[in-house]
């Protein structure tokens, strides 16, 4: 899948070298649904970055024996299966000789979140649809690594309903930030004398703002690792949260837990605040403006933006907003424009936006509509004062500082001409007559009791 839009539905790869399915330039769009990758060999059993060759003249990735490899983040991935591979799923966002291609922000559902940027690197795009995927009889379930954890906005990535069983590690995130992992079911492989399971979920070096909710982690030597190493995130900015997550059968449930920095919660502990942003006063008198403040959500309150990320209204985005949306003056002679600010609830994954007024100082207002300045194309909308109704401030018809939910919708349906004839997945077809996951791996026992199913697992 190279530099294109495509729907890959109901396909199977077997005995491949490198990877079964690969999106290789980073700007791919479309969907991968109901596919299966069986047995992929690689150059070694190393992690993704150690099996890739990246330098000024080389961009050689997806060679470590993976099921599904994503260089970008705009592909909807649903109900796929990876079996007998090194990594089931890899999101890898590092470049070598600049062969990764930036994505057009028009391809993203919330272009406004990128504040005026026309193109964006894959590392700044959140994963919005990774759901119902599965890895089994493999080394690693899911592996995500970027160049740094920052993304410049607060729309979180979502990993939903992911299952990994008979694996050494369940999920590993590194150089990554702003993730909600929900409804994960991770089950370790049975230890042997020389080959033991490792970790259910690892928050690796330079990770920040990660929530795990409603998940099961079973049988790993270590349930979760909350790493606080790295030079890109301050020690007090990692913000790791586990909610209603059950860890069983581990020697260590949570490694590197710090009660002053991390949170282990149940649903009854949640503050259930109404979604809200309280931003520091927005006053523009230079070429750019940083957005900072406090976010309120289901979990409670936290710094905005989180981690060590920055959300900046760049000079280019400000010029674009002034030219397209325009600005106003008040009867008292103040100049302002409005901007949308997006944010995500850390527990539910719901996305909201608020309209905020940005006041402009003399250094900006005196240059508006002056042809020799970059603000020469700014559109003046006239006089418009702020009003208040029922405790809500308005700028004209715009509500200010009020959270408005965003409907992300559902992924675009693939073309009917290439859809499967019925609703059965390729997984159903290939496992006809075999025991089901629930039948073969009861929740209270990691061992497979059914002899026929055990024999089948041993030969996969």
C-alpha positions in Angstrom: 0.0 0.0 0.0 2.1 2.9 -1.3 1.2 6.6 -1.4 -2.5 5.9 -2.2 -6.0 5.3 -1.0 -7.0 1.6 -0.9 -9.3 -0.7 0.9 -7.8 -4.1 1.7 -10.6 -6.4 2.8 -10.6 -10.2 3.5 -7.1 -10.9 2.3 -4.5 -13.4 3.7 -0.7 -13.3 3.6 1.3 -16.4 4.4 5.0 -17.2 4.8 6.2 -13.7 3.9 9.6 -12.2 4.5 9.6 -8.8 6.2 5.9 -8.2 6.8 2.5 -9.3 5.5 0.8 -6.0 5.0 2.7 -2.7 4.6 1.8 1.0 4.3 5.2 2.3 3.5 5.3 6.1 2.8 3.2 7.4 5.7 0.5 9.2 3.8 -1.7 6.2 2.8 -5.5 6.4 3.4 -8.3 3.8 3.2 -9.0 0.7 5.3 -7.6 -2.6 6.2 -10.4 -4.8 7.4 -10.8 -8.6 8.1 -7.3 -9.5 6.9 -5.0 -12.1 8.3 -1.2 -12.3 8.3 0.1 -15.8 9.0 3.8 -16.4 9.6 6.2 -13.6 8.6 9.9 -14.1 8.9 12.4 -11.3 9.4 16.0 -10.4 9.6 15.9 -10.9 13.4 13.6 -11.0 16.4 14.5 -7.5 17.3 12.1 -4.6 17.9 11.0 -2.5 15.0 13.6 0.3 15.1 16.5 -2.2 15.5 15.5 -4.2 12.4 15.1 -1.0 10.3 17.9 0.8 8.5 17.5 4.6 8.5 20.1 7.0 7.5 20.8 9.8 5.0 20.7 7.4 2.1 18.6 4.5 3.3 15.0 4.0 4.2 14.6 0.2 4.8 11.8 -0.7 7.1 9.2 -3.4 7.7 11.8 -6.2 7.6 11.5 -7.8 11.1 8.8 -10.3 10.5 5.6 -8.3 11.1 2.0 -8.9 10.4 0.8 -5.3 9.7 3.2 -2.4 9.3 1.9 1.2 9.4 4.3 4.0 8.4 1.4 6.4 8.7 -1.8 6.7 10.8 -4.7 7.5 8.4 -5.6 3.9 7.6 -8.7 2.5 9.4 -7.7 -0.9 10.8 -10.5 -3.2 12.0 -10.8 -6.9 12.8 -7.5 -8.0 11.4 -5.5 -11.0 12.8 -1.8 -11.6 13.0 -0.5 -15.1 13.8 3.0 -16.5 14.1 4.9 -13.3 13.6 7.5 -11.1 15.4 5.2 -8.1 15.8 1.5 -8.3 15.1 1.1 -4.6 14.5 3.7 -1.9 14.2 3.2 1.9 13.9 6.6 3.2 13.1 7.1 7.0 12.4 10.7 7.7 11.8 12.3 8.8 8.5 15.7 8.1 6.9 16.4 9.8 3.6 13.1 11.8 3.6 11.1 9.2 1.7 8.2 9.4 4.1 5.6 11.6 2.6 3.6 14.1 4.7 -0.2 13.8 4.7 -2.6 16.4 3.4 -4.5 17.7 6.4 -7.7 17.6 4.2 -7.5 13.8 4.7 -7.9 14.1 8.4 -11.4 14.4 9.9 -10.5 17.4 12.1 -8.3 19.6 9.9 -8.9 22.6 12.2 -6.9 20.9 14.9 -3.7 21.4 12.9 -4.2 25.2 13.0 -3.6 26.2 9.5 -1.1 23.5 8.3 -1.8 22.1 4.9 0.5 19.1 5.3 1.5 17.2 8.4 4.0 14.5 9.3 2.6 11.1 10.3 4.0 11.4 13.8 1.6 14.3 14.5 -1.5 12.5 13.4 -3.6 10.6 16.0 -4.7 7.1 15.4 -8.5 7.3 15.3 -9.6 3.9 14.3 -7.7 0.8 15.5 -10.3 -1.6 16.8 -11.1 -5.3 17.0 -7.6 -6.4 16.0 -5.9 -9.5 17.3 -2.4 -11.1 17.6 -1.7 -14.6 18.7 1.2 -17.1 18.9 3.6 -14.3 18.3 6.5 -12.5 19.9 4.9 -9.0 20.4 1.3 -7.9 20.0 1.4 -4.2 19.3 4.4 -1.9 18.9 4.2 1.9 18.5 7.3 4.1 18.2 7.7 7.7 17.0 10.6 10.2 16.8 9.3 12.1 19.8 6.1 12.2 21.9 4.8 15.6 20.8 2.1 16.2 18.3 1.1 19.9 18.7 -2.6 19.3 19.5 -4.8 17.4 22.1 -6.6 14.9 19.9 -5.7 11.5 21.4 -4.9 8.3 19.6 -7.3 5.4 20.4 -6.5 1.7 20.6 -9.7 -0.2 21.2 -10.7 -3.8 21.7 -7.2 -5.2 21.0 -6.5 -8.9 21.9 -3.1 -10.5 22.1 -2.6 -14.0 23.4 0.2 -16.5 23.5 2.6 -13.6 23.2 5.8 -12.5 24.9 4.7 -8.9 25.2 1.3 -7.4 24.7 1.8 -3.8 23.8 4.8 -1.4 23.8 4.7 2.3 23.3 7.9 4.4 23.0 8.5 8.1 22.1 4.7 8.4 22.1 2.1 10.6 23.8 -1.6 11.2 24.1 -3.0 7.6 23.9 -6.2 5.9 25.3 -5.9 2.1 25.4 -9.4 0.7 26.1 -10.7 -2.8 26.4 -7.4 -4.6 25.8 -7.2 -8.4 26.5 -3.6 -9.4 26.8 -2.6 -13.0 27.7 1.0 -14.2 28.0 2.3 -17.3 26.4 3.2 -20.2 28.8 6.7 -19.9 30.1 9.3 -22.5 29.2 12.6 -23.1 30.9 14.5 -20.8 28.5 11.8 -18.6 27.1 9.6 -16.6 29.4 7.0 -14.0 28.9 7.9 -10.4 29.5 5.4 -7.5 29.9 1.7 -6.9 29.3 2.0 -3.2 28.5 5.3 -1.2 28.5 5.3 2.6 28.5 8.8 3.0 27.2 11.3 5.8 27.0 9.9 9.3 26.3 6.2 8.5 26.7 3.6 10.8 28.2 -0.1 11.1 28.7 -1.3 7.5 28.4 -4.5 6.0 29.9 -5.4 2.3 30.0 -9.0 1.6 30.8 -11.2 -1.5 31.1 -8.4 -3.9 30.3 -7.3 -7.4 31.3 -3.5 -8.3 31.5 -2.8 -11.9 32.5 0.2 -14.2 33.0 3.1 -11.9 32.1 6.2 -11.7 34.3 5.4 -8.0 34.7 1.9 -6.6 34.1 2.8 -3.0 33.2 6.0 -1.0 33.1 5.7 2.8 33.7 9.1 4.0 32.4 10.1 7.5 33.3 13.4 7.6 31.4 14.2 9.9 28.5 15.3 13.4 27.7 12.1 14.6 26.0 9.6 14.4 28.9 10.1 15.8 32.4 9.8 13.2 35.1 6.6 14.8 36.5 4.9 15.1 33.1 4.4 11.4 32.1 0.8 11.3 33.4 0.2 7.5 33.4 -3.3 6.4 34.4 -4.8 2.9 34.8 -8.6 2.7 35.3 -10.5 -0.5 36.0 -7.6 -2.5 34.6 -7.1 -6.0 36.1 -3.6 -7.6 36.2 -3.4 -11.3 37.2 -0.7 -13.9 37.4 2.3 -11.5 37.3 5.3 -11.5 39.5 5.1 -7.7 39.5 1.8 -6.0 38.6 3.0 -2.5 38.1 6.7 -1.6 37.8 8.1 1.9 38.4 4.8 3.0 39.9 5.1 6.4 41.7 1.9 7.4 43.6 2.9 11.1 43.4 3.0 10.9 39.6 0.9 7.9 38.4 -2.7 7.0 39.1 -4.4 3.6 39.5 -8.1 4.2 39.7 -11.5 2.6 39.5 -14.6 4.1 38.0 -15.8 5.2 41.4 -12.7 7.3 41.8 -13.4 9.5 38.8 -14.2 13.1 39.3 -16.6 13.2 36.3 -16.1 16.9 35.7 -17.9 18.5 32.8 -15.5 18.9 29.9 -13.9 22.3 29.9 -10.7 24.3 29.1 -9.6 27.2 31.3 -6.9 28.9 29.1 -4.5 31.6 30.2 -5.5 35.0 28.7 -5.1 34.9 24.9 -3.3 38.1 23.9 -1.5 38.2 20.6 1.2 40.9 20.2 3.9 38.8 18.4 4.1 36.5 15.5 2.8 33.4 17.3 0.8 32.5 20.5 1.2 29.5 22.8 -2.0 28.0 24.3 -1.7 27.0 27.9 -4.1 26.4 30.8 -6.1 23.6 32.6 -8.2 20.8 31.2 -11.2 19.3 33.1 -12.6 15.9 32.1 -13.9 12.7 33.5 -10.7 11.9 35.4 -10.3 15.3 36.9 -8.1 18.3 36.0 -4.7 18.4 34.4 -2.3 20.8 32.7 -3.2 21.7 29.1 -1.5 20.7 26.9 -0.3 17.6 28.7 3.2 16.0 28.8 5.8 18.4 27.5 3.8 19.1 24.3 3.1 22.6 23.0 0.1 23.9 21.1 1.1 27.0 19.1 -0.9 29.3 17.0 1.8 29.8 14.4 2.2 33.0 12.3 1.0 31.1 9.2 -2.2 29.9 10.9 -3.0 33.3 12.4 -2.6 34.9 9.0 -4.9 32.3 7.5 -7.6 32.7 10.2 -7.5 36.5 9.8 -7.9 36.2 6.0 -10.6 33.5 6.0 -12.6 34.1 9.2 -11.7 37.7 9.8 -11.6 39.9 13.0 -13.8 42.3 14.9 -13.5 45.4 17.0 -15.5 46.2 20.1 -17.2 49.6 20.7 -14.3 50.4 23.1 -11.8 49.9 20.3 -10.3 46.5 21.1 -9.4 44.1 18.3 -10.0 40.4 18.4 -10.5 37.2 16.4 -11.7 33.8 17.5 -10.1 30.4 17.2 -11.1 26.8 17.9 -9.2 24.8 20.5 -9.7 20.9 20.5 -9.2 18.6 23.5 -9.9 15.0 24.4 -11.3 13.4 27.5 -8.6 11.2 28.9 -11.0 8.4 30.0 -13.7 8.3 27.3 -11.7 9.5 24.3 -14.5 12.0 23.4 -13.3 15.0 21.5 -14.5 18.5 22.1 -13.7 22.0 20.9 -14.2 25.4 22.4 -14.2 28.8 20.7 -11.9 31.3 22.3 -11.4 35.0 21.7 -7.9 36.2 21.0 -7.2 39.8 21.7 -4.7 41.6 19.5 -2.2 44.2 20.7 -1.1 47.3 18.9 1.8 45.5 17.3 -0.7 43.4 15.4 -3.8 45.6 15.1 -1.9 48.5 13.5 -0.8 46.2 10.7 -4.2 44.8 9.8 -5.2 45.5 6.2 -2.0 47.3 5.6 -0.7 46.0 2.2 3.0 46.2 3.2 2.5 43.8 6.2 1.7 40.1 6.1 -1.7 40.9 7.7 -2.7 43.0 4.7 -5.3 40.4 3.6 -7.1 40.3 7.0 -10.9 40.6 6.7 -12.6 43.1 8.9 -16.1 41.9 10.0 -17.2 45.1 11.8 -18.0 46.1 15.3 -19.1 43.2 17.6 -19.2 43.4 21.4 -19.2 40.4 23.8 -22.6 39.6 25.3 -23.7 37.3 28.0 -26.8 35.1 28.2 -27.5 32.5 31.0 -23.9 32.7 32.1 -22.5 32.0 28.6 -20.4 34.6 26.8 -21.1 35.2 23.1 -19.2 36.8 20.3 -22.0 37.4 17.9 -23.6 33.9 17.6 -20.5 32.1 18.7 -20.5 30.6 22.2 -17.1 31.2 23.9 -15.4 28.9 26.3 -18.0 26.2 26.1 -17.1 22.6 25.2 -18.9 21.4 22.1 -18.7 17.7 21.3 -17.2 16.6 18.0 -18.8 13.8 16.1 -16.0 11.8 14.6 -18.5 9.5 12.8 -17.6 6.1 11.6 -14.9 5.1 9.1 -15.9 5.4 5.5 -17.4 2.2 4.3 -15.3 0.4 1.6 -16.7 0.2 -1.9 -19.4 -2.5 -2.1 -17.8 -4.0 -5.2 -14.8 -5.2 -3.2 -16.6 -6.0 0.1 -16.9 -9.7 1.2 -20.1 -11.4 0.2 -21.3 -11.8 3.8 -20.3 -10.7 7.2 -18.0 -13.6 8.1 -14.4 -12.6 8.4 -11.4 -14.3 6.9 -10.6 -15.4 10.5 -13.9 -17.3 10.6 -13.1 -19.1 7.3 -9.6 -20.1 8.2 -10.5 -21.4 11.7 -13.7 -23.3 10.7 -14.2 -26.2 13.1 -11.5 -25.0 15.6 -12.2 -24.1 19.2 -13.0 -20.4 19.9 -10.8 -18.1 21.9 -13.2 -18.2 24.8 -13.4 -22.0 24.6 -9.7 -22.6 24.6 -8.5 -19.9 27.0 -10.9 -19.6 30.0 -10.3 -16.4 31.9 -9.3 -18.2 35.1 -6.7 -20.5 33.6 -4.0 -19.6 31.0 -3.5 -23.2 29.9 -5.6 -24.6 27.1 -7.6 -27.5 28.5 -9.0 -28.9 25.2 -6.4 -31.3 23.8 -7.4 -30.8 20.2 -7.2 -27.0 20.6 -3.8 -27.4 22.4 -2.4 -29.5 19.5 -3.7 -26.9 17.0 -2.0 -24.0 18.9 1.2 -25.9 19.1 1.4 -26.3 15.4 0.4 -22.8 14.4 
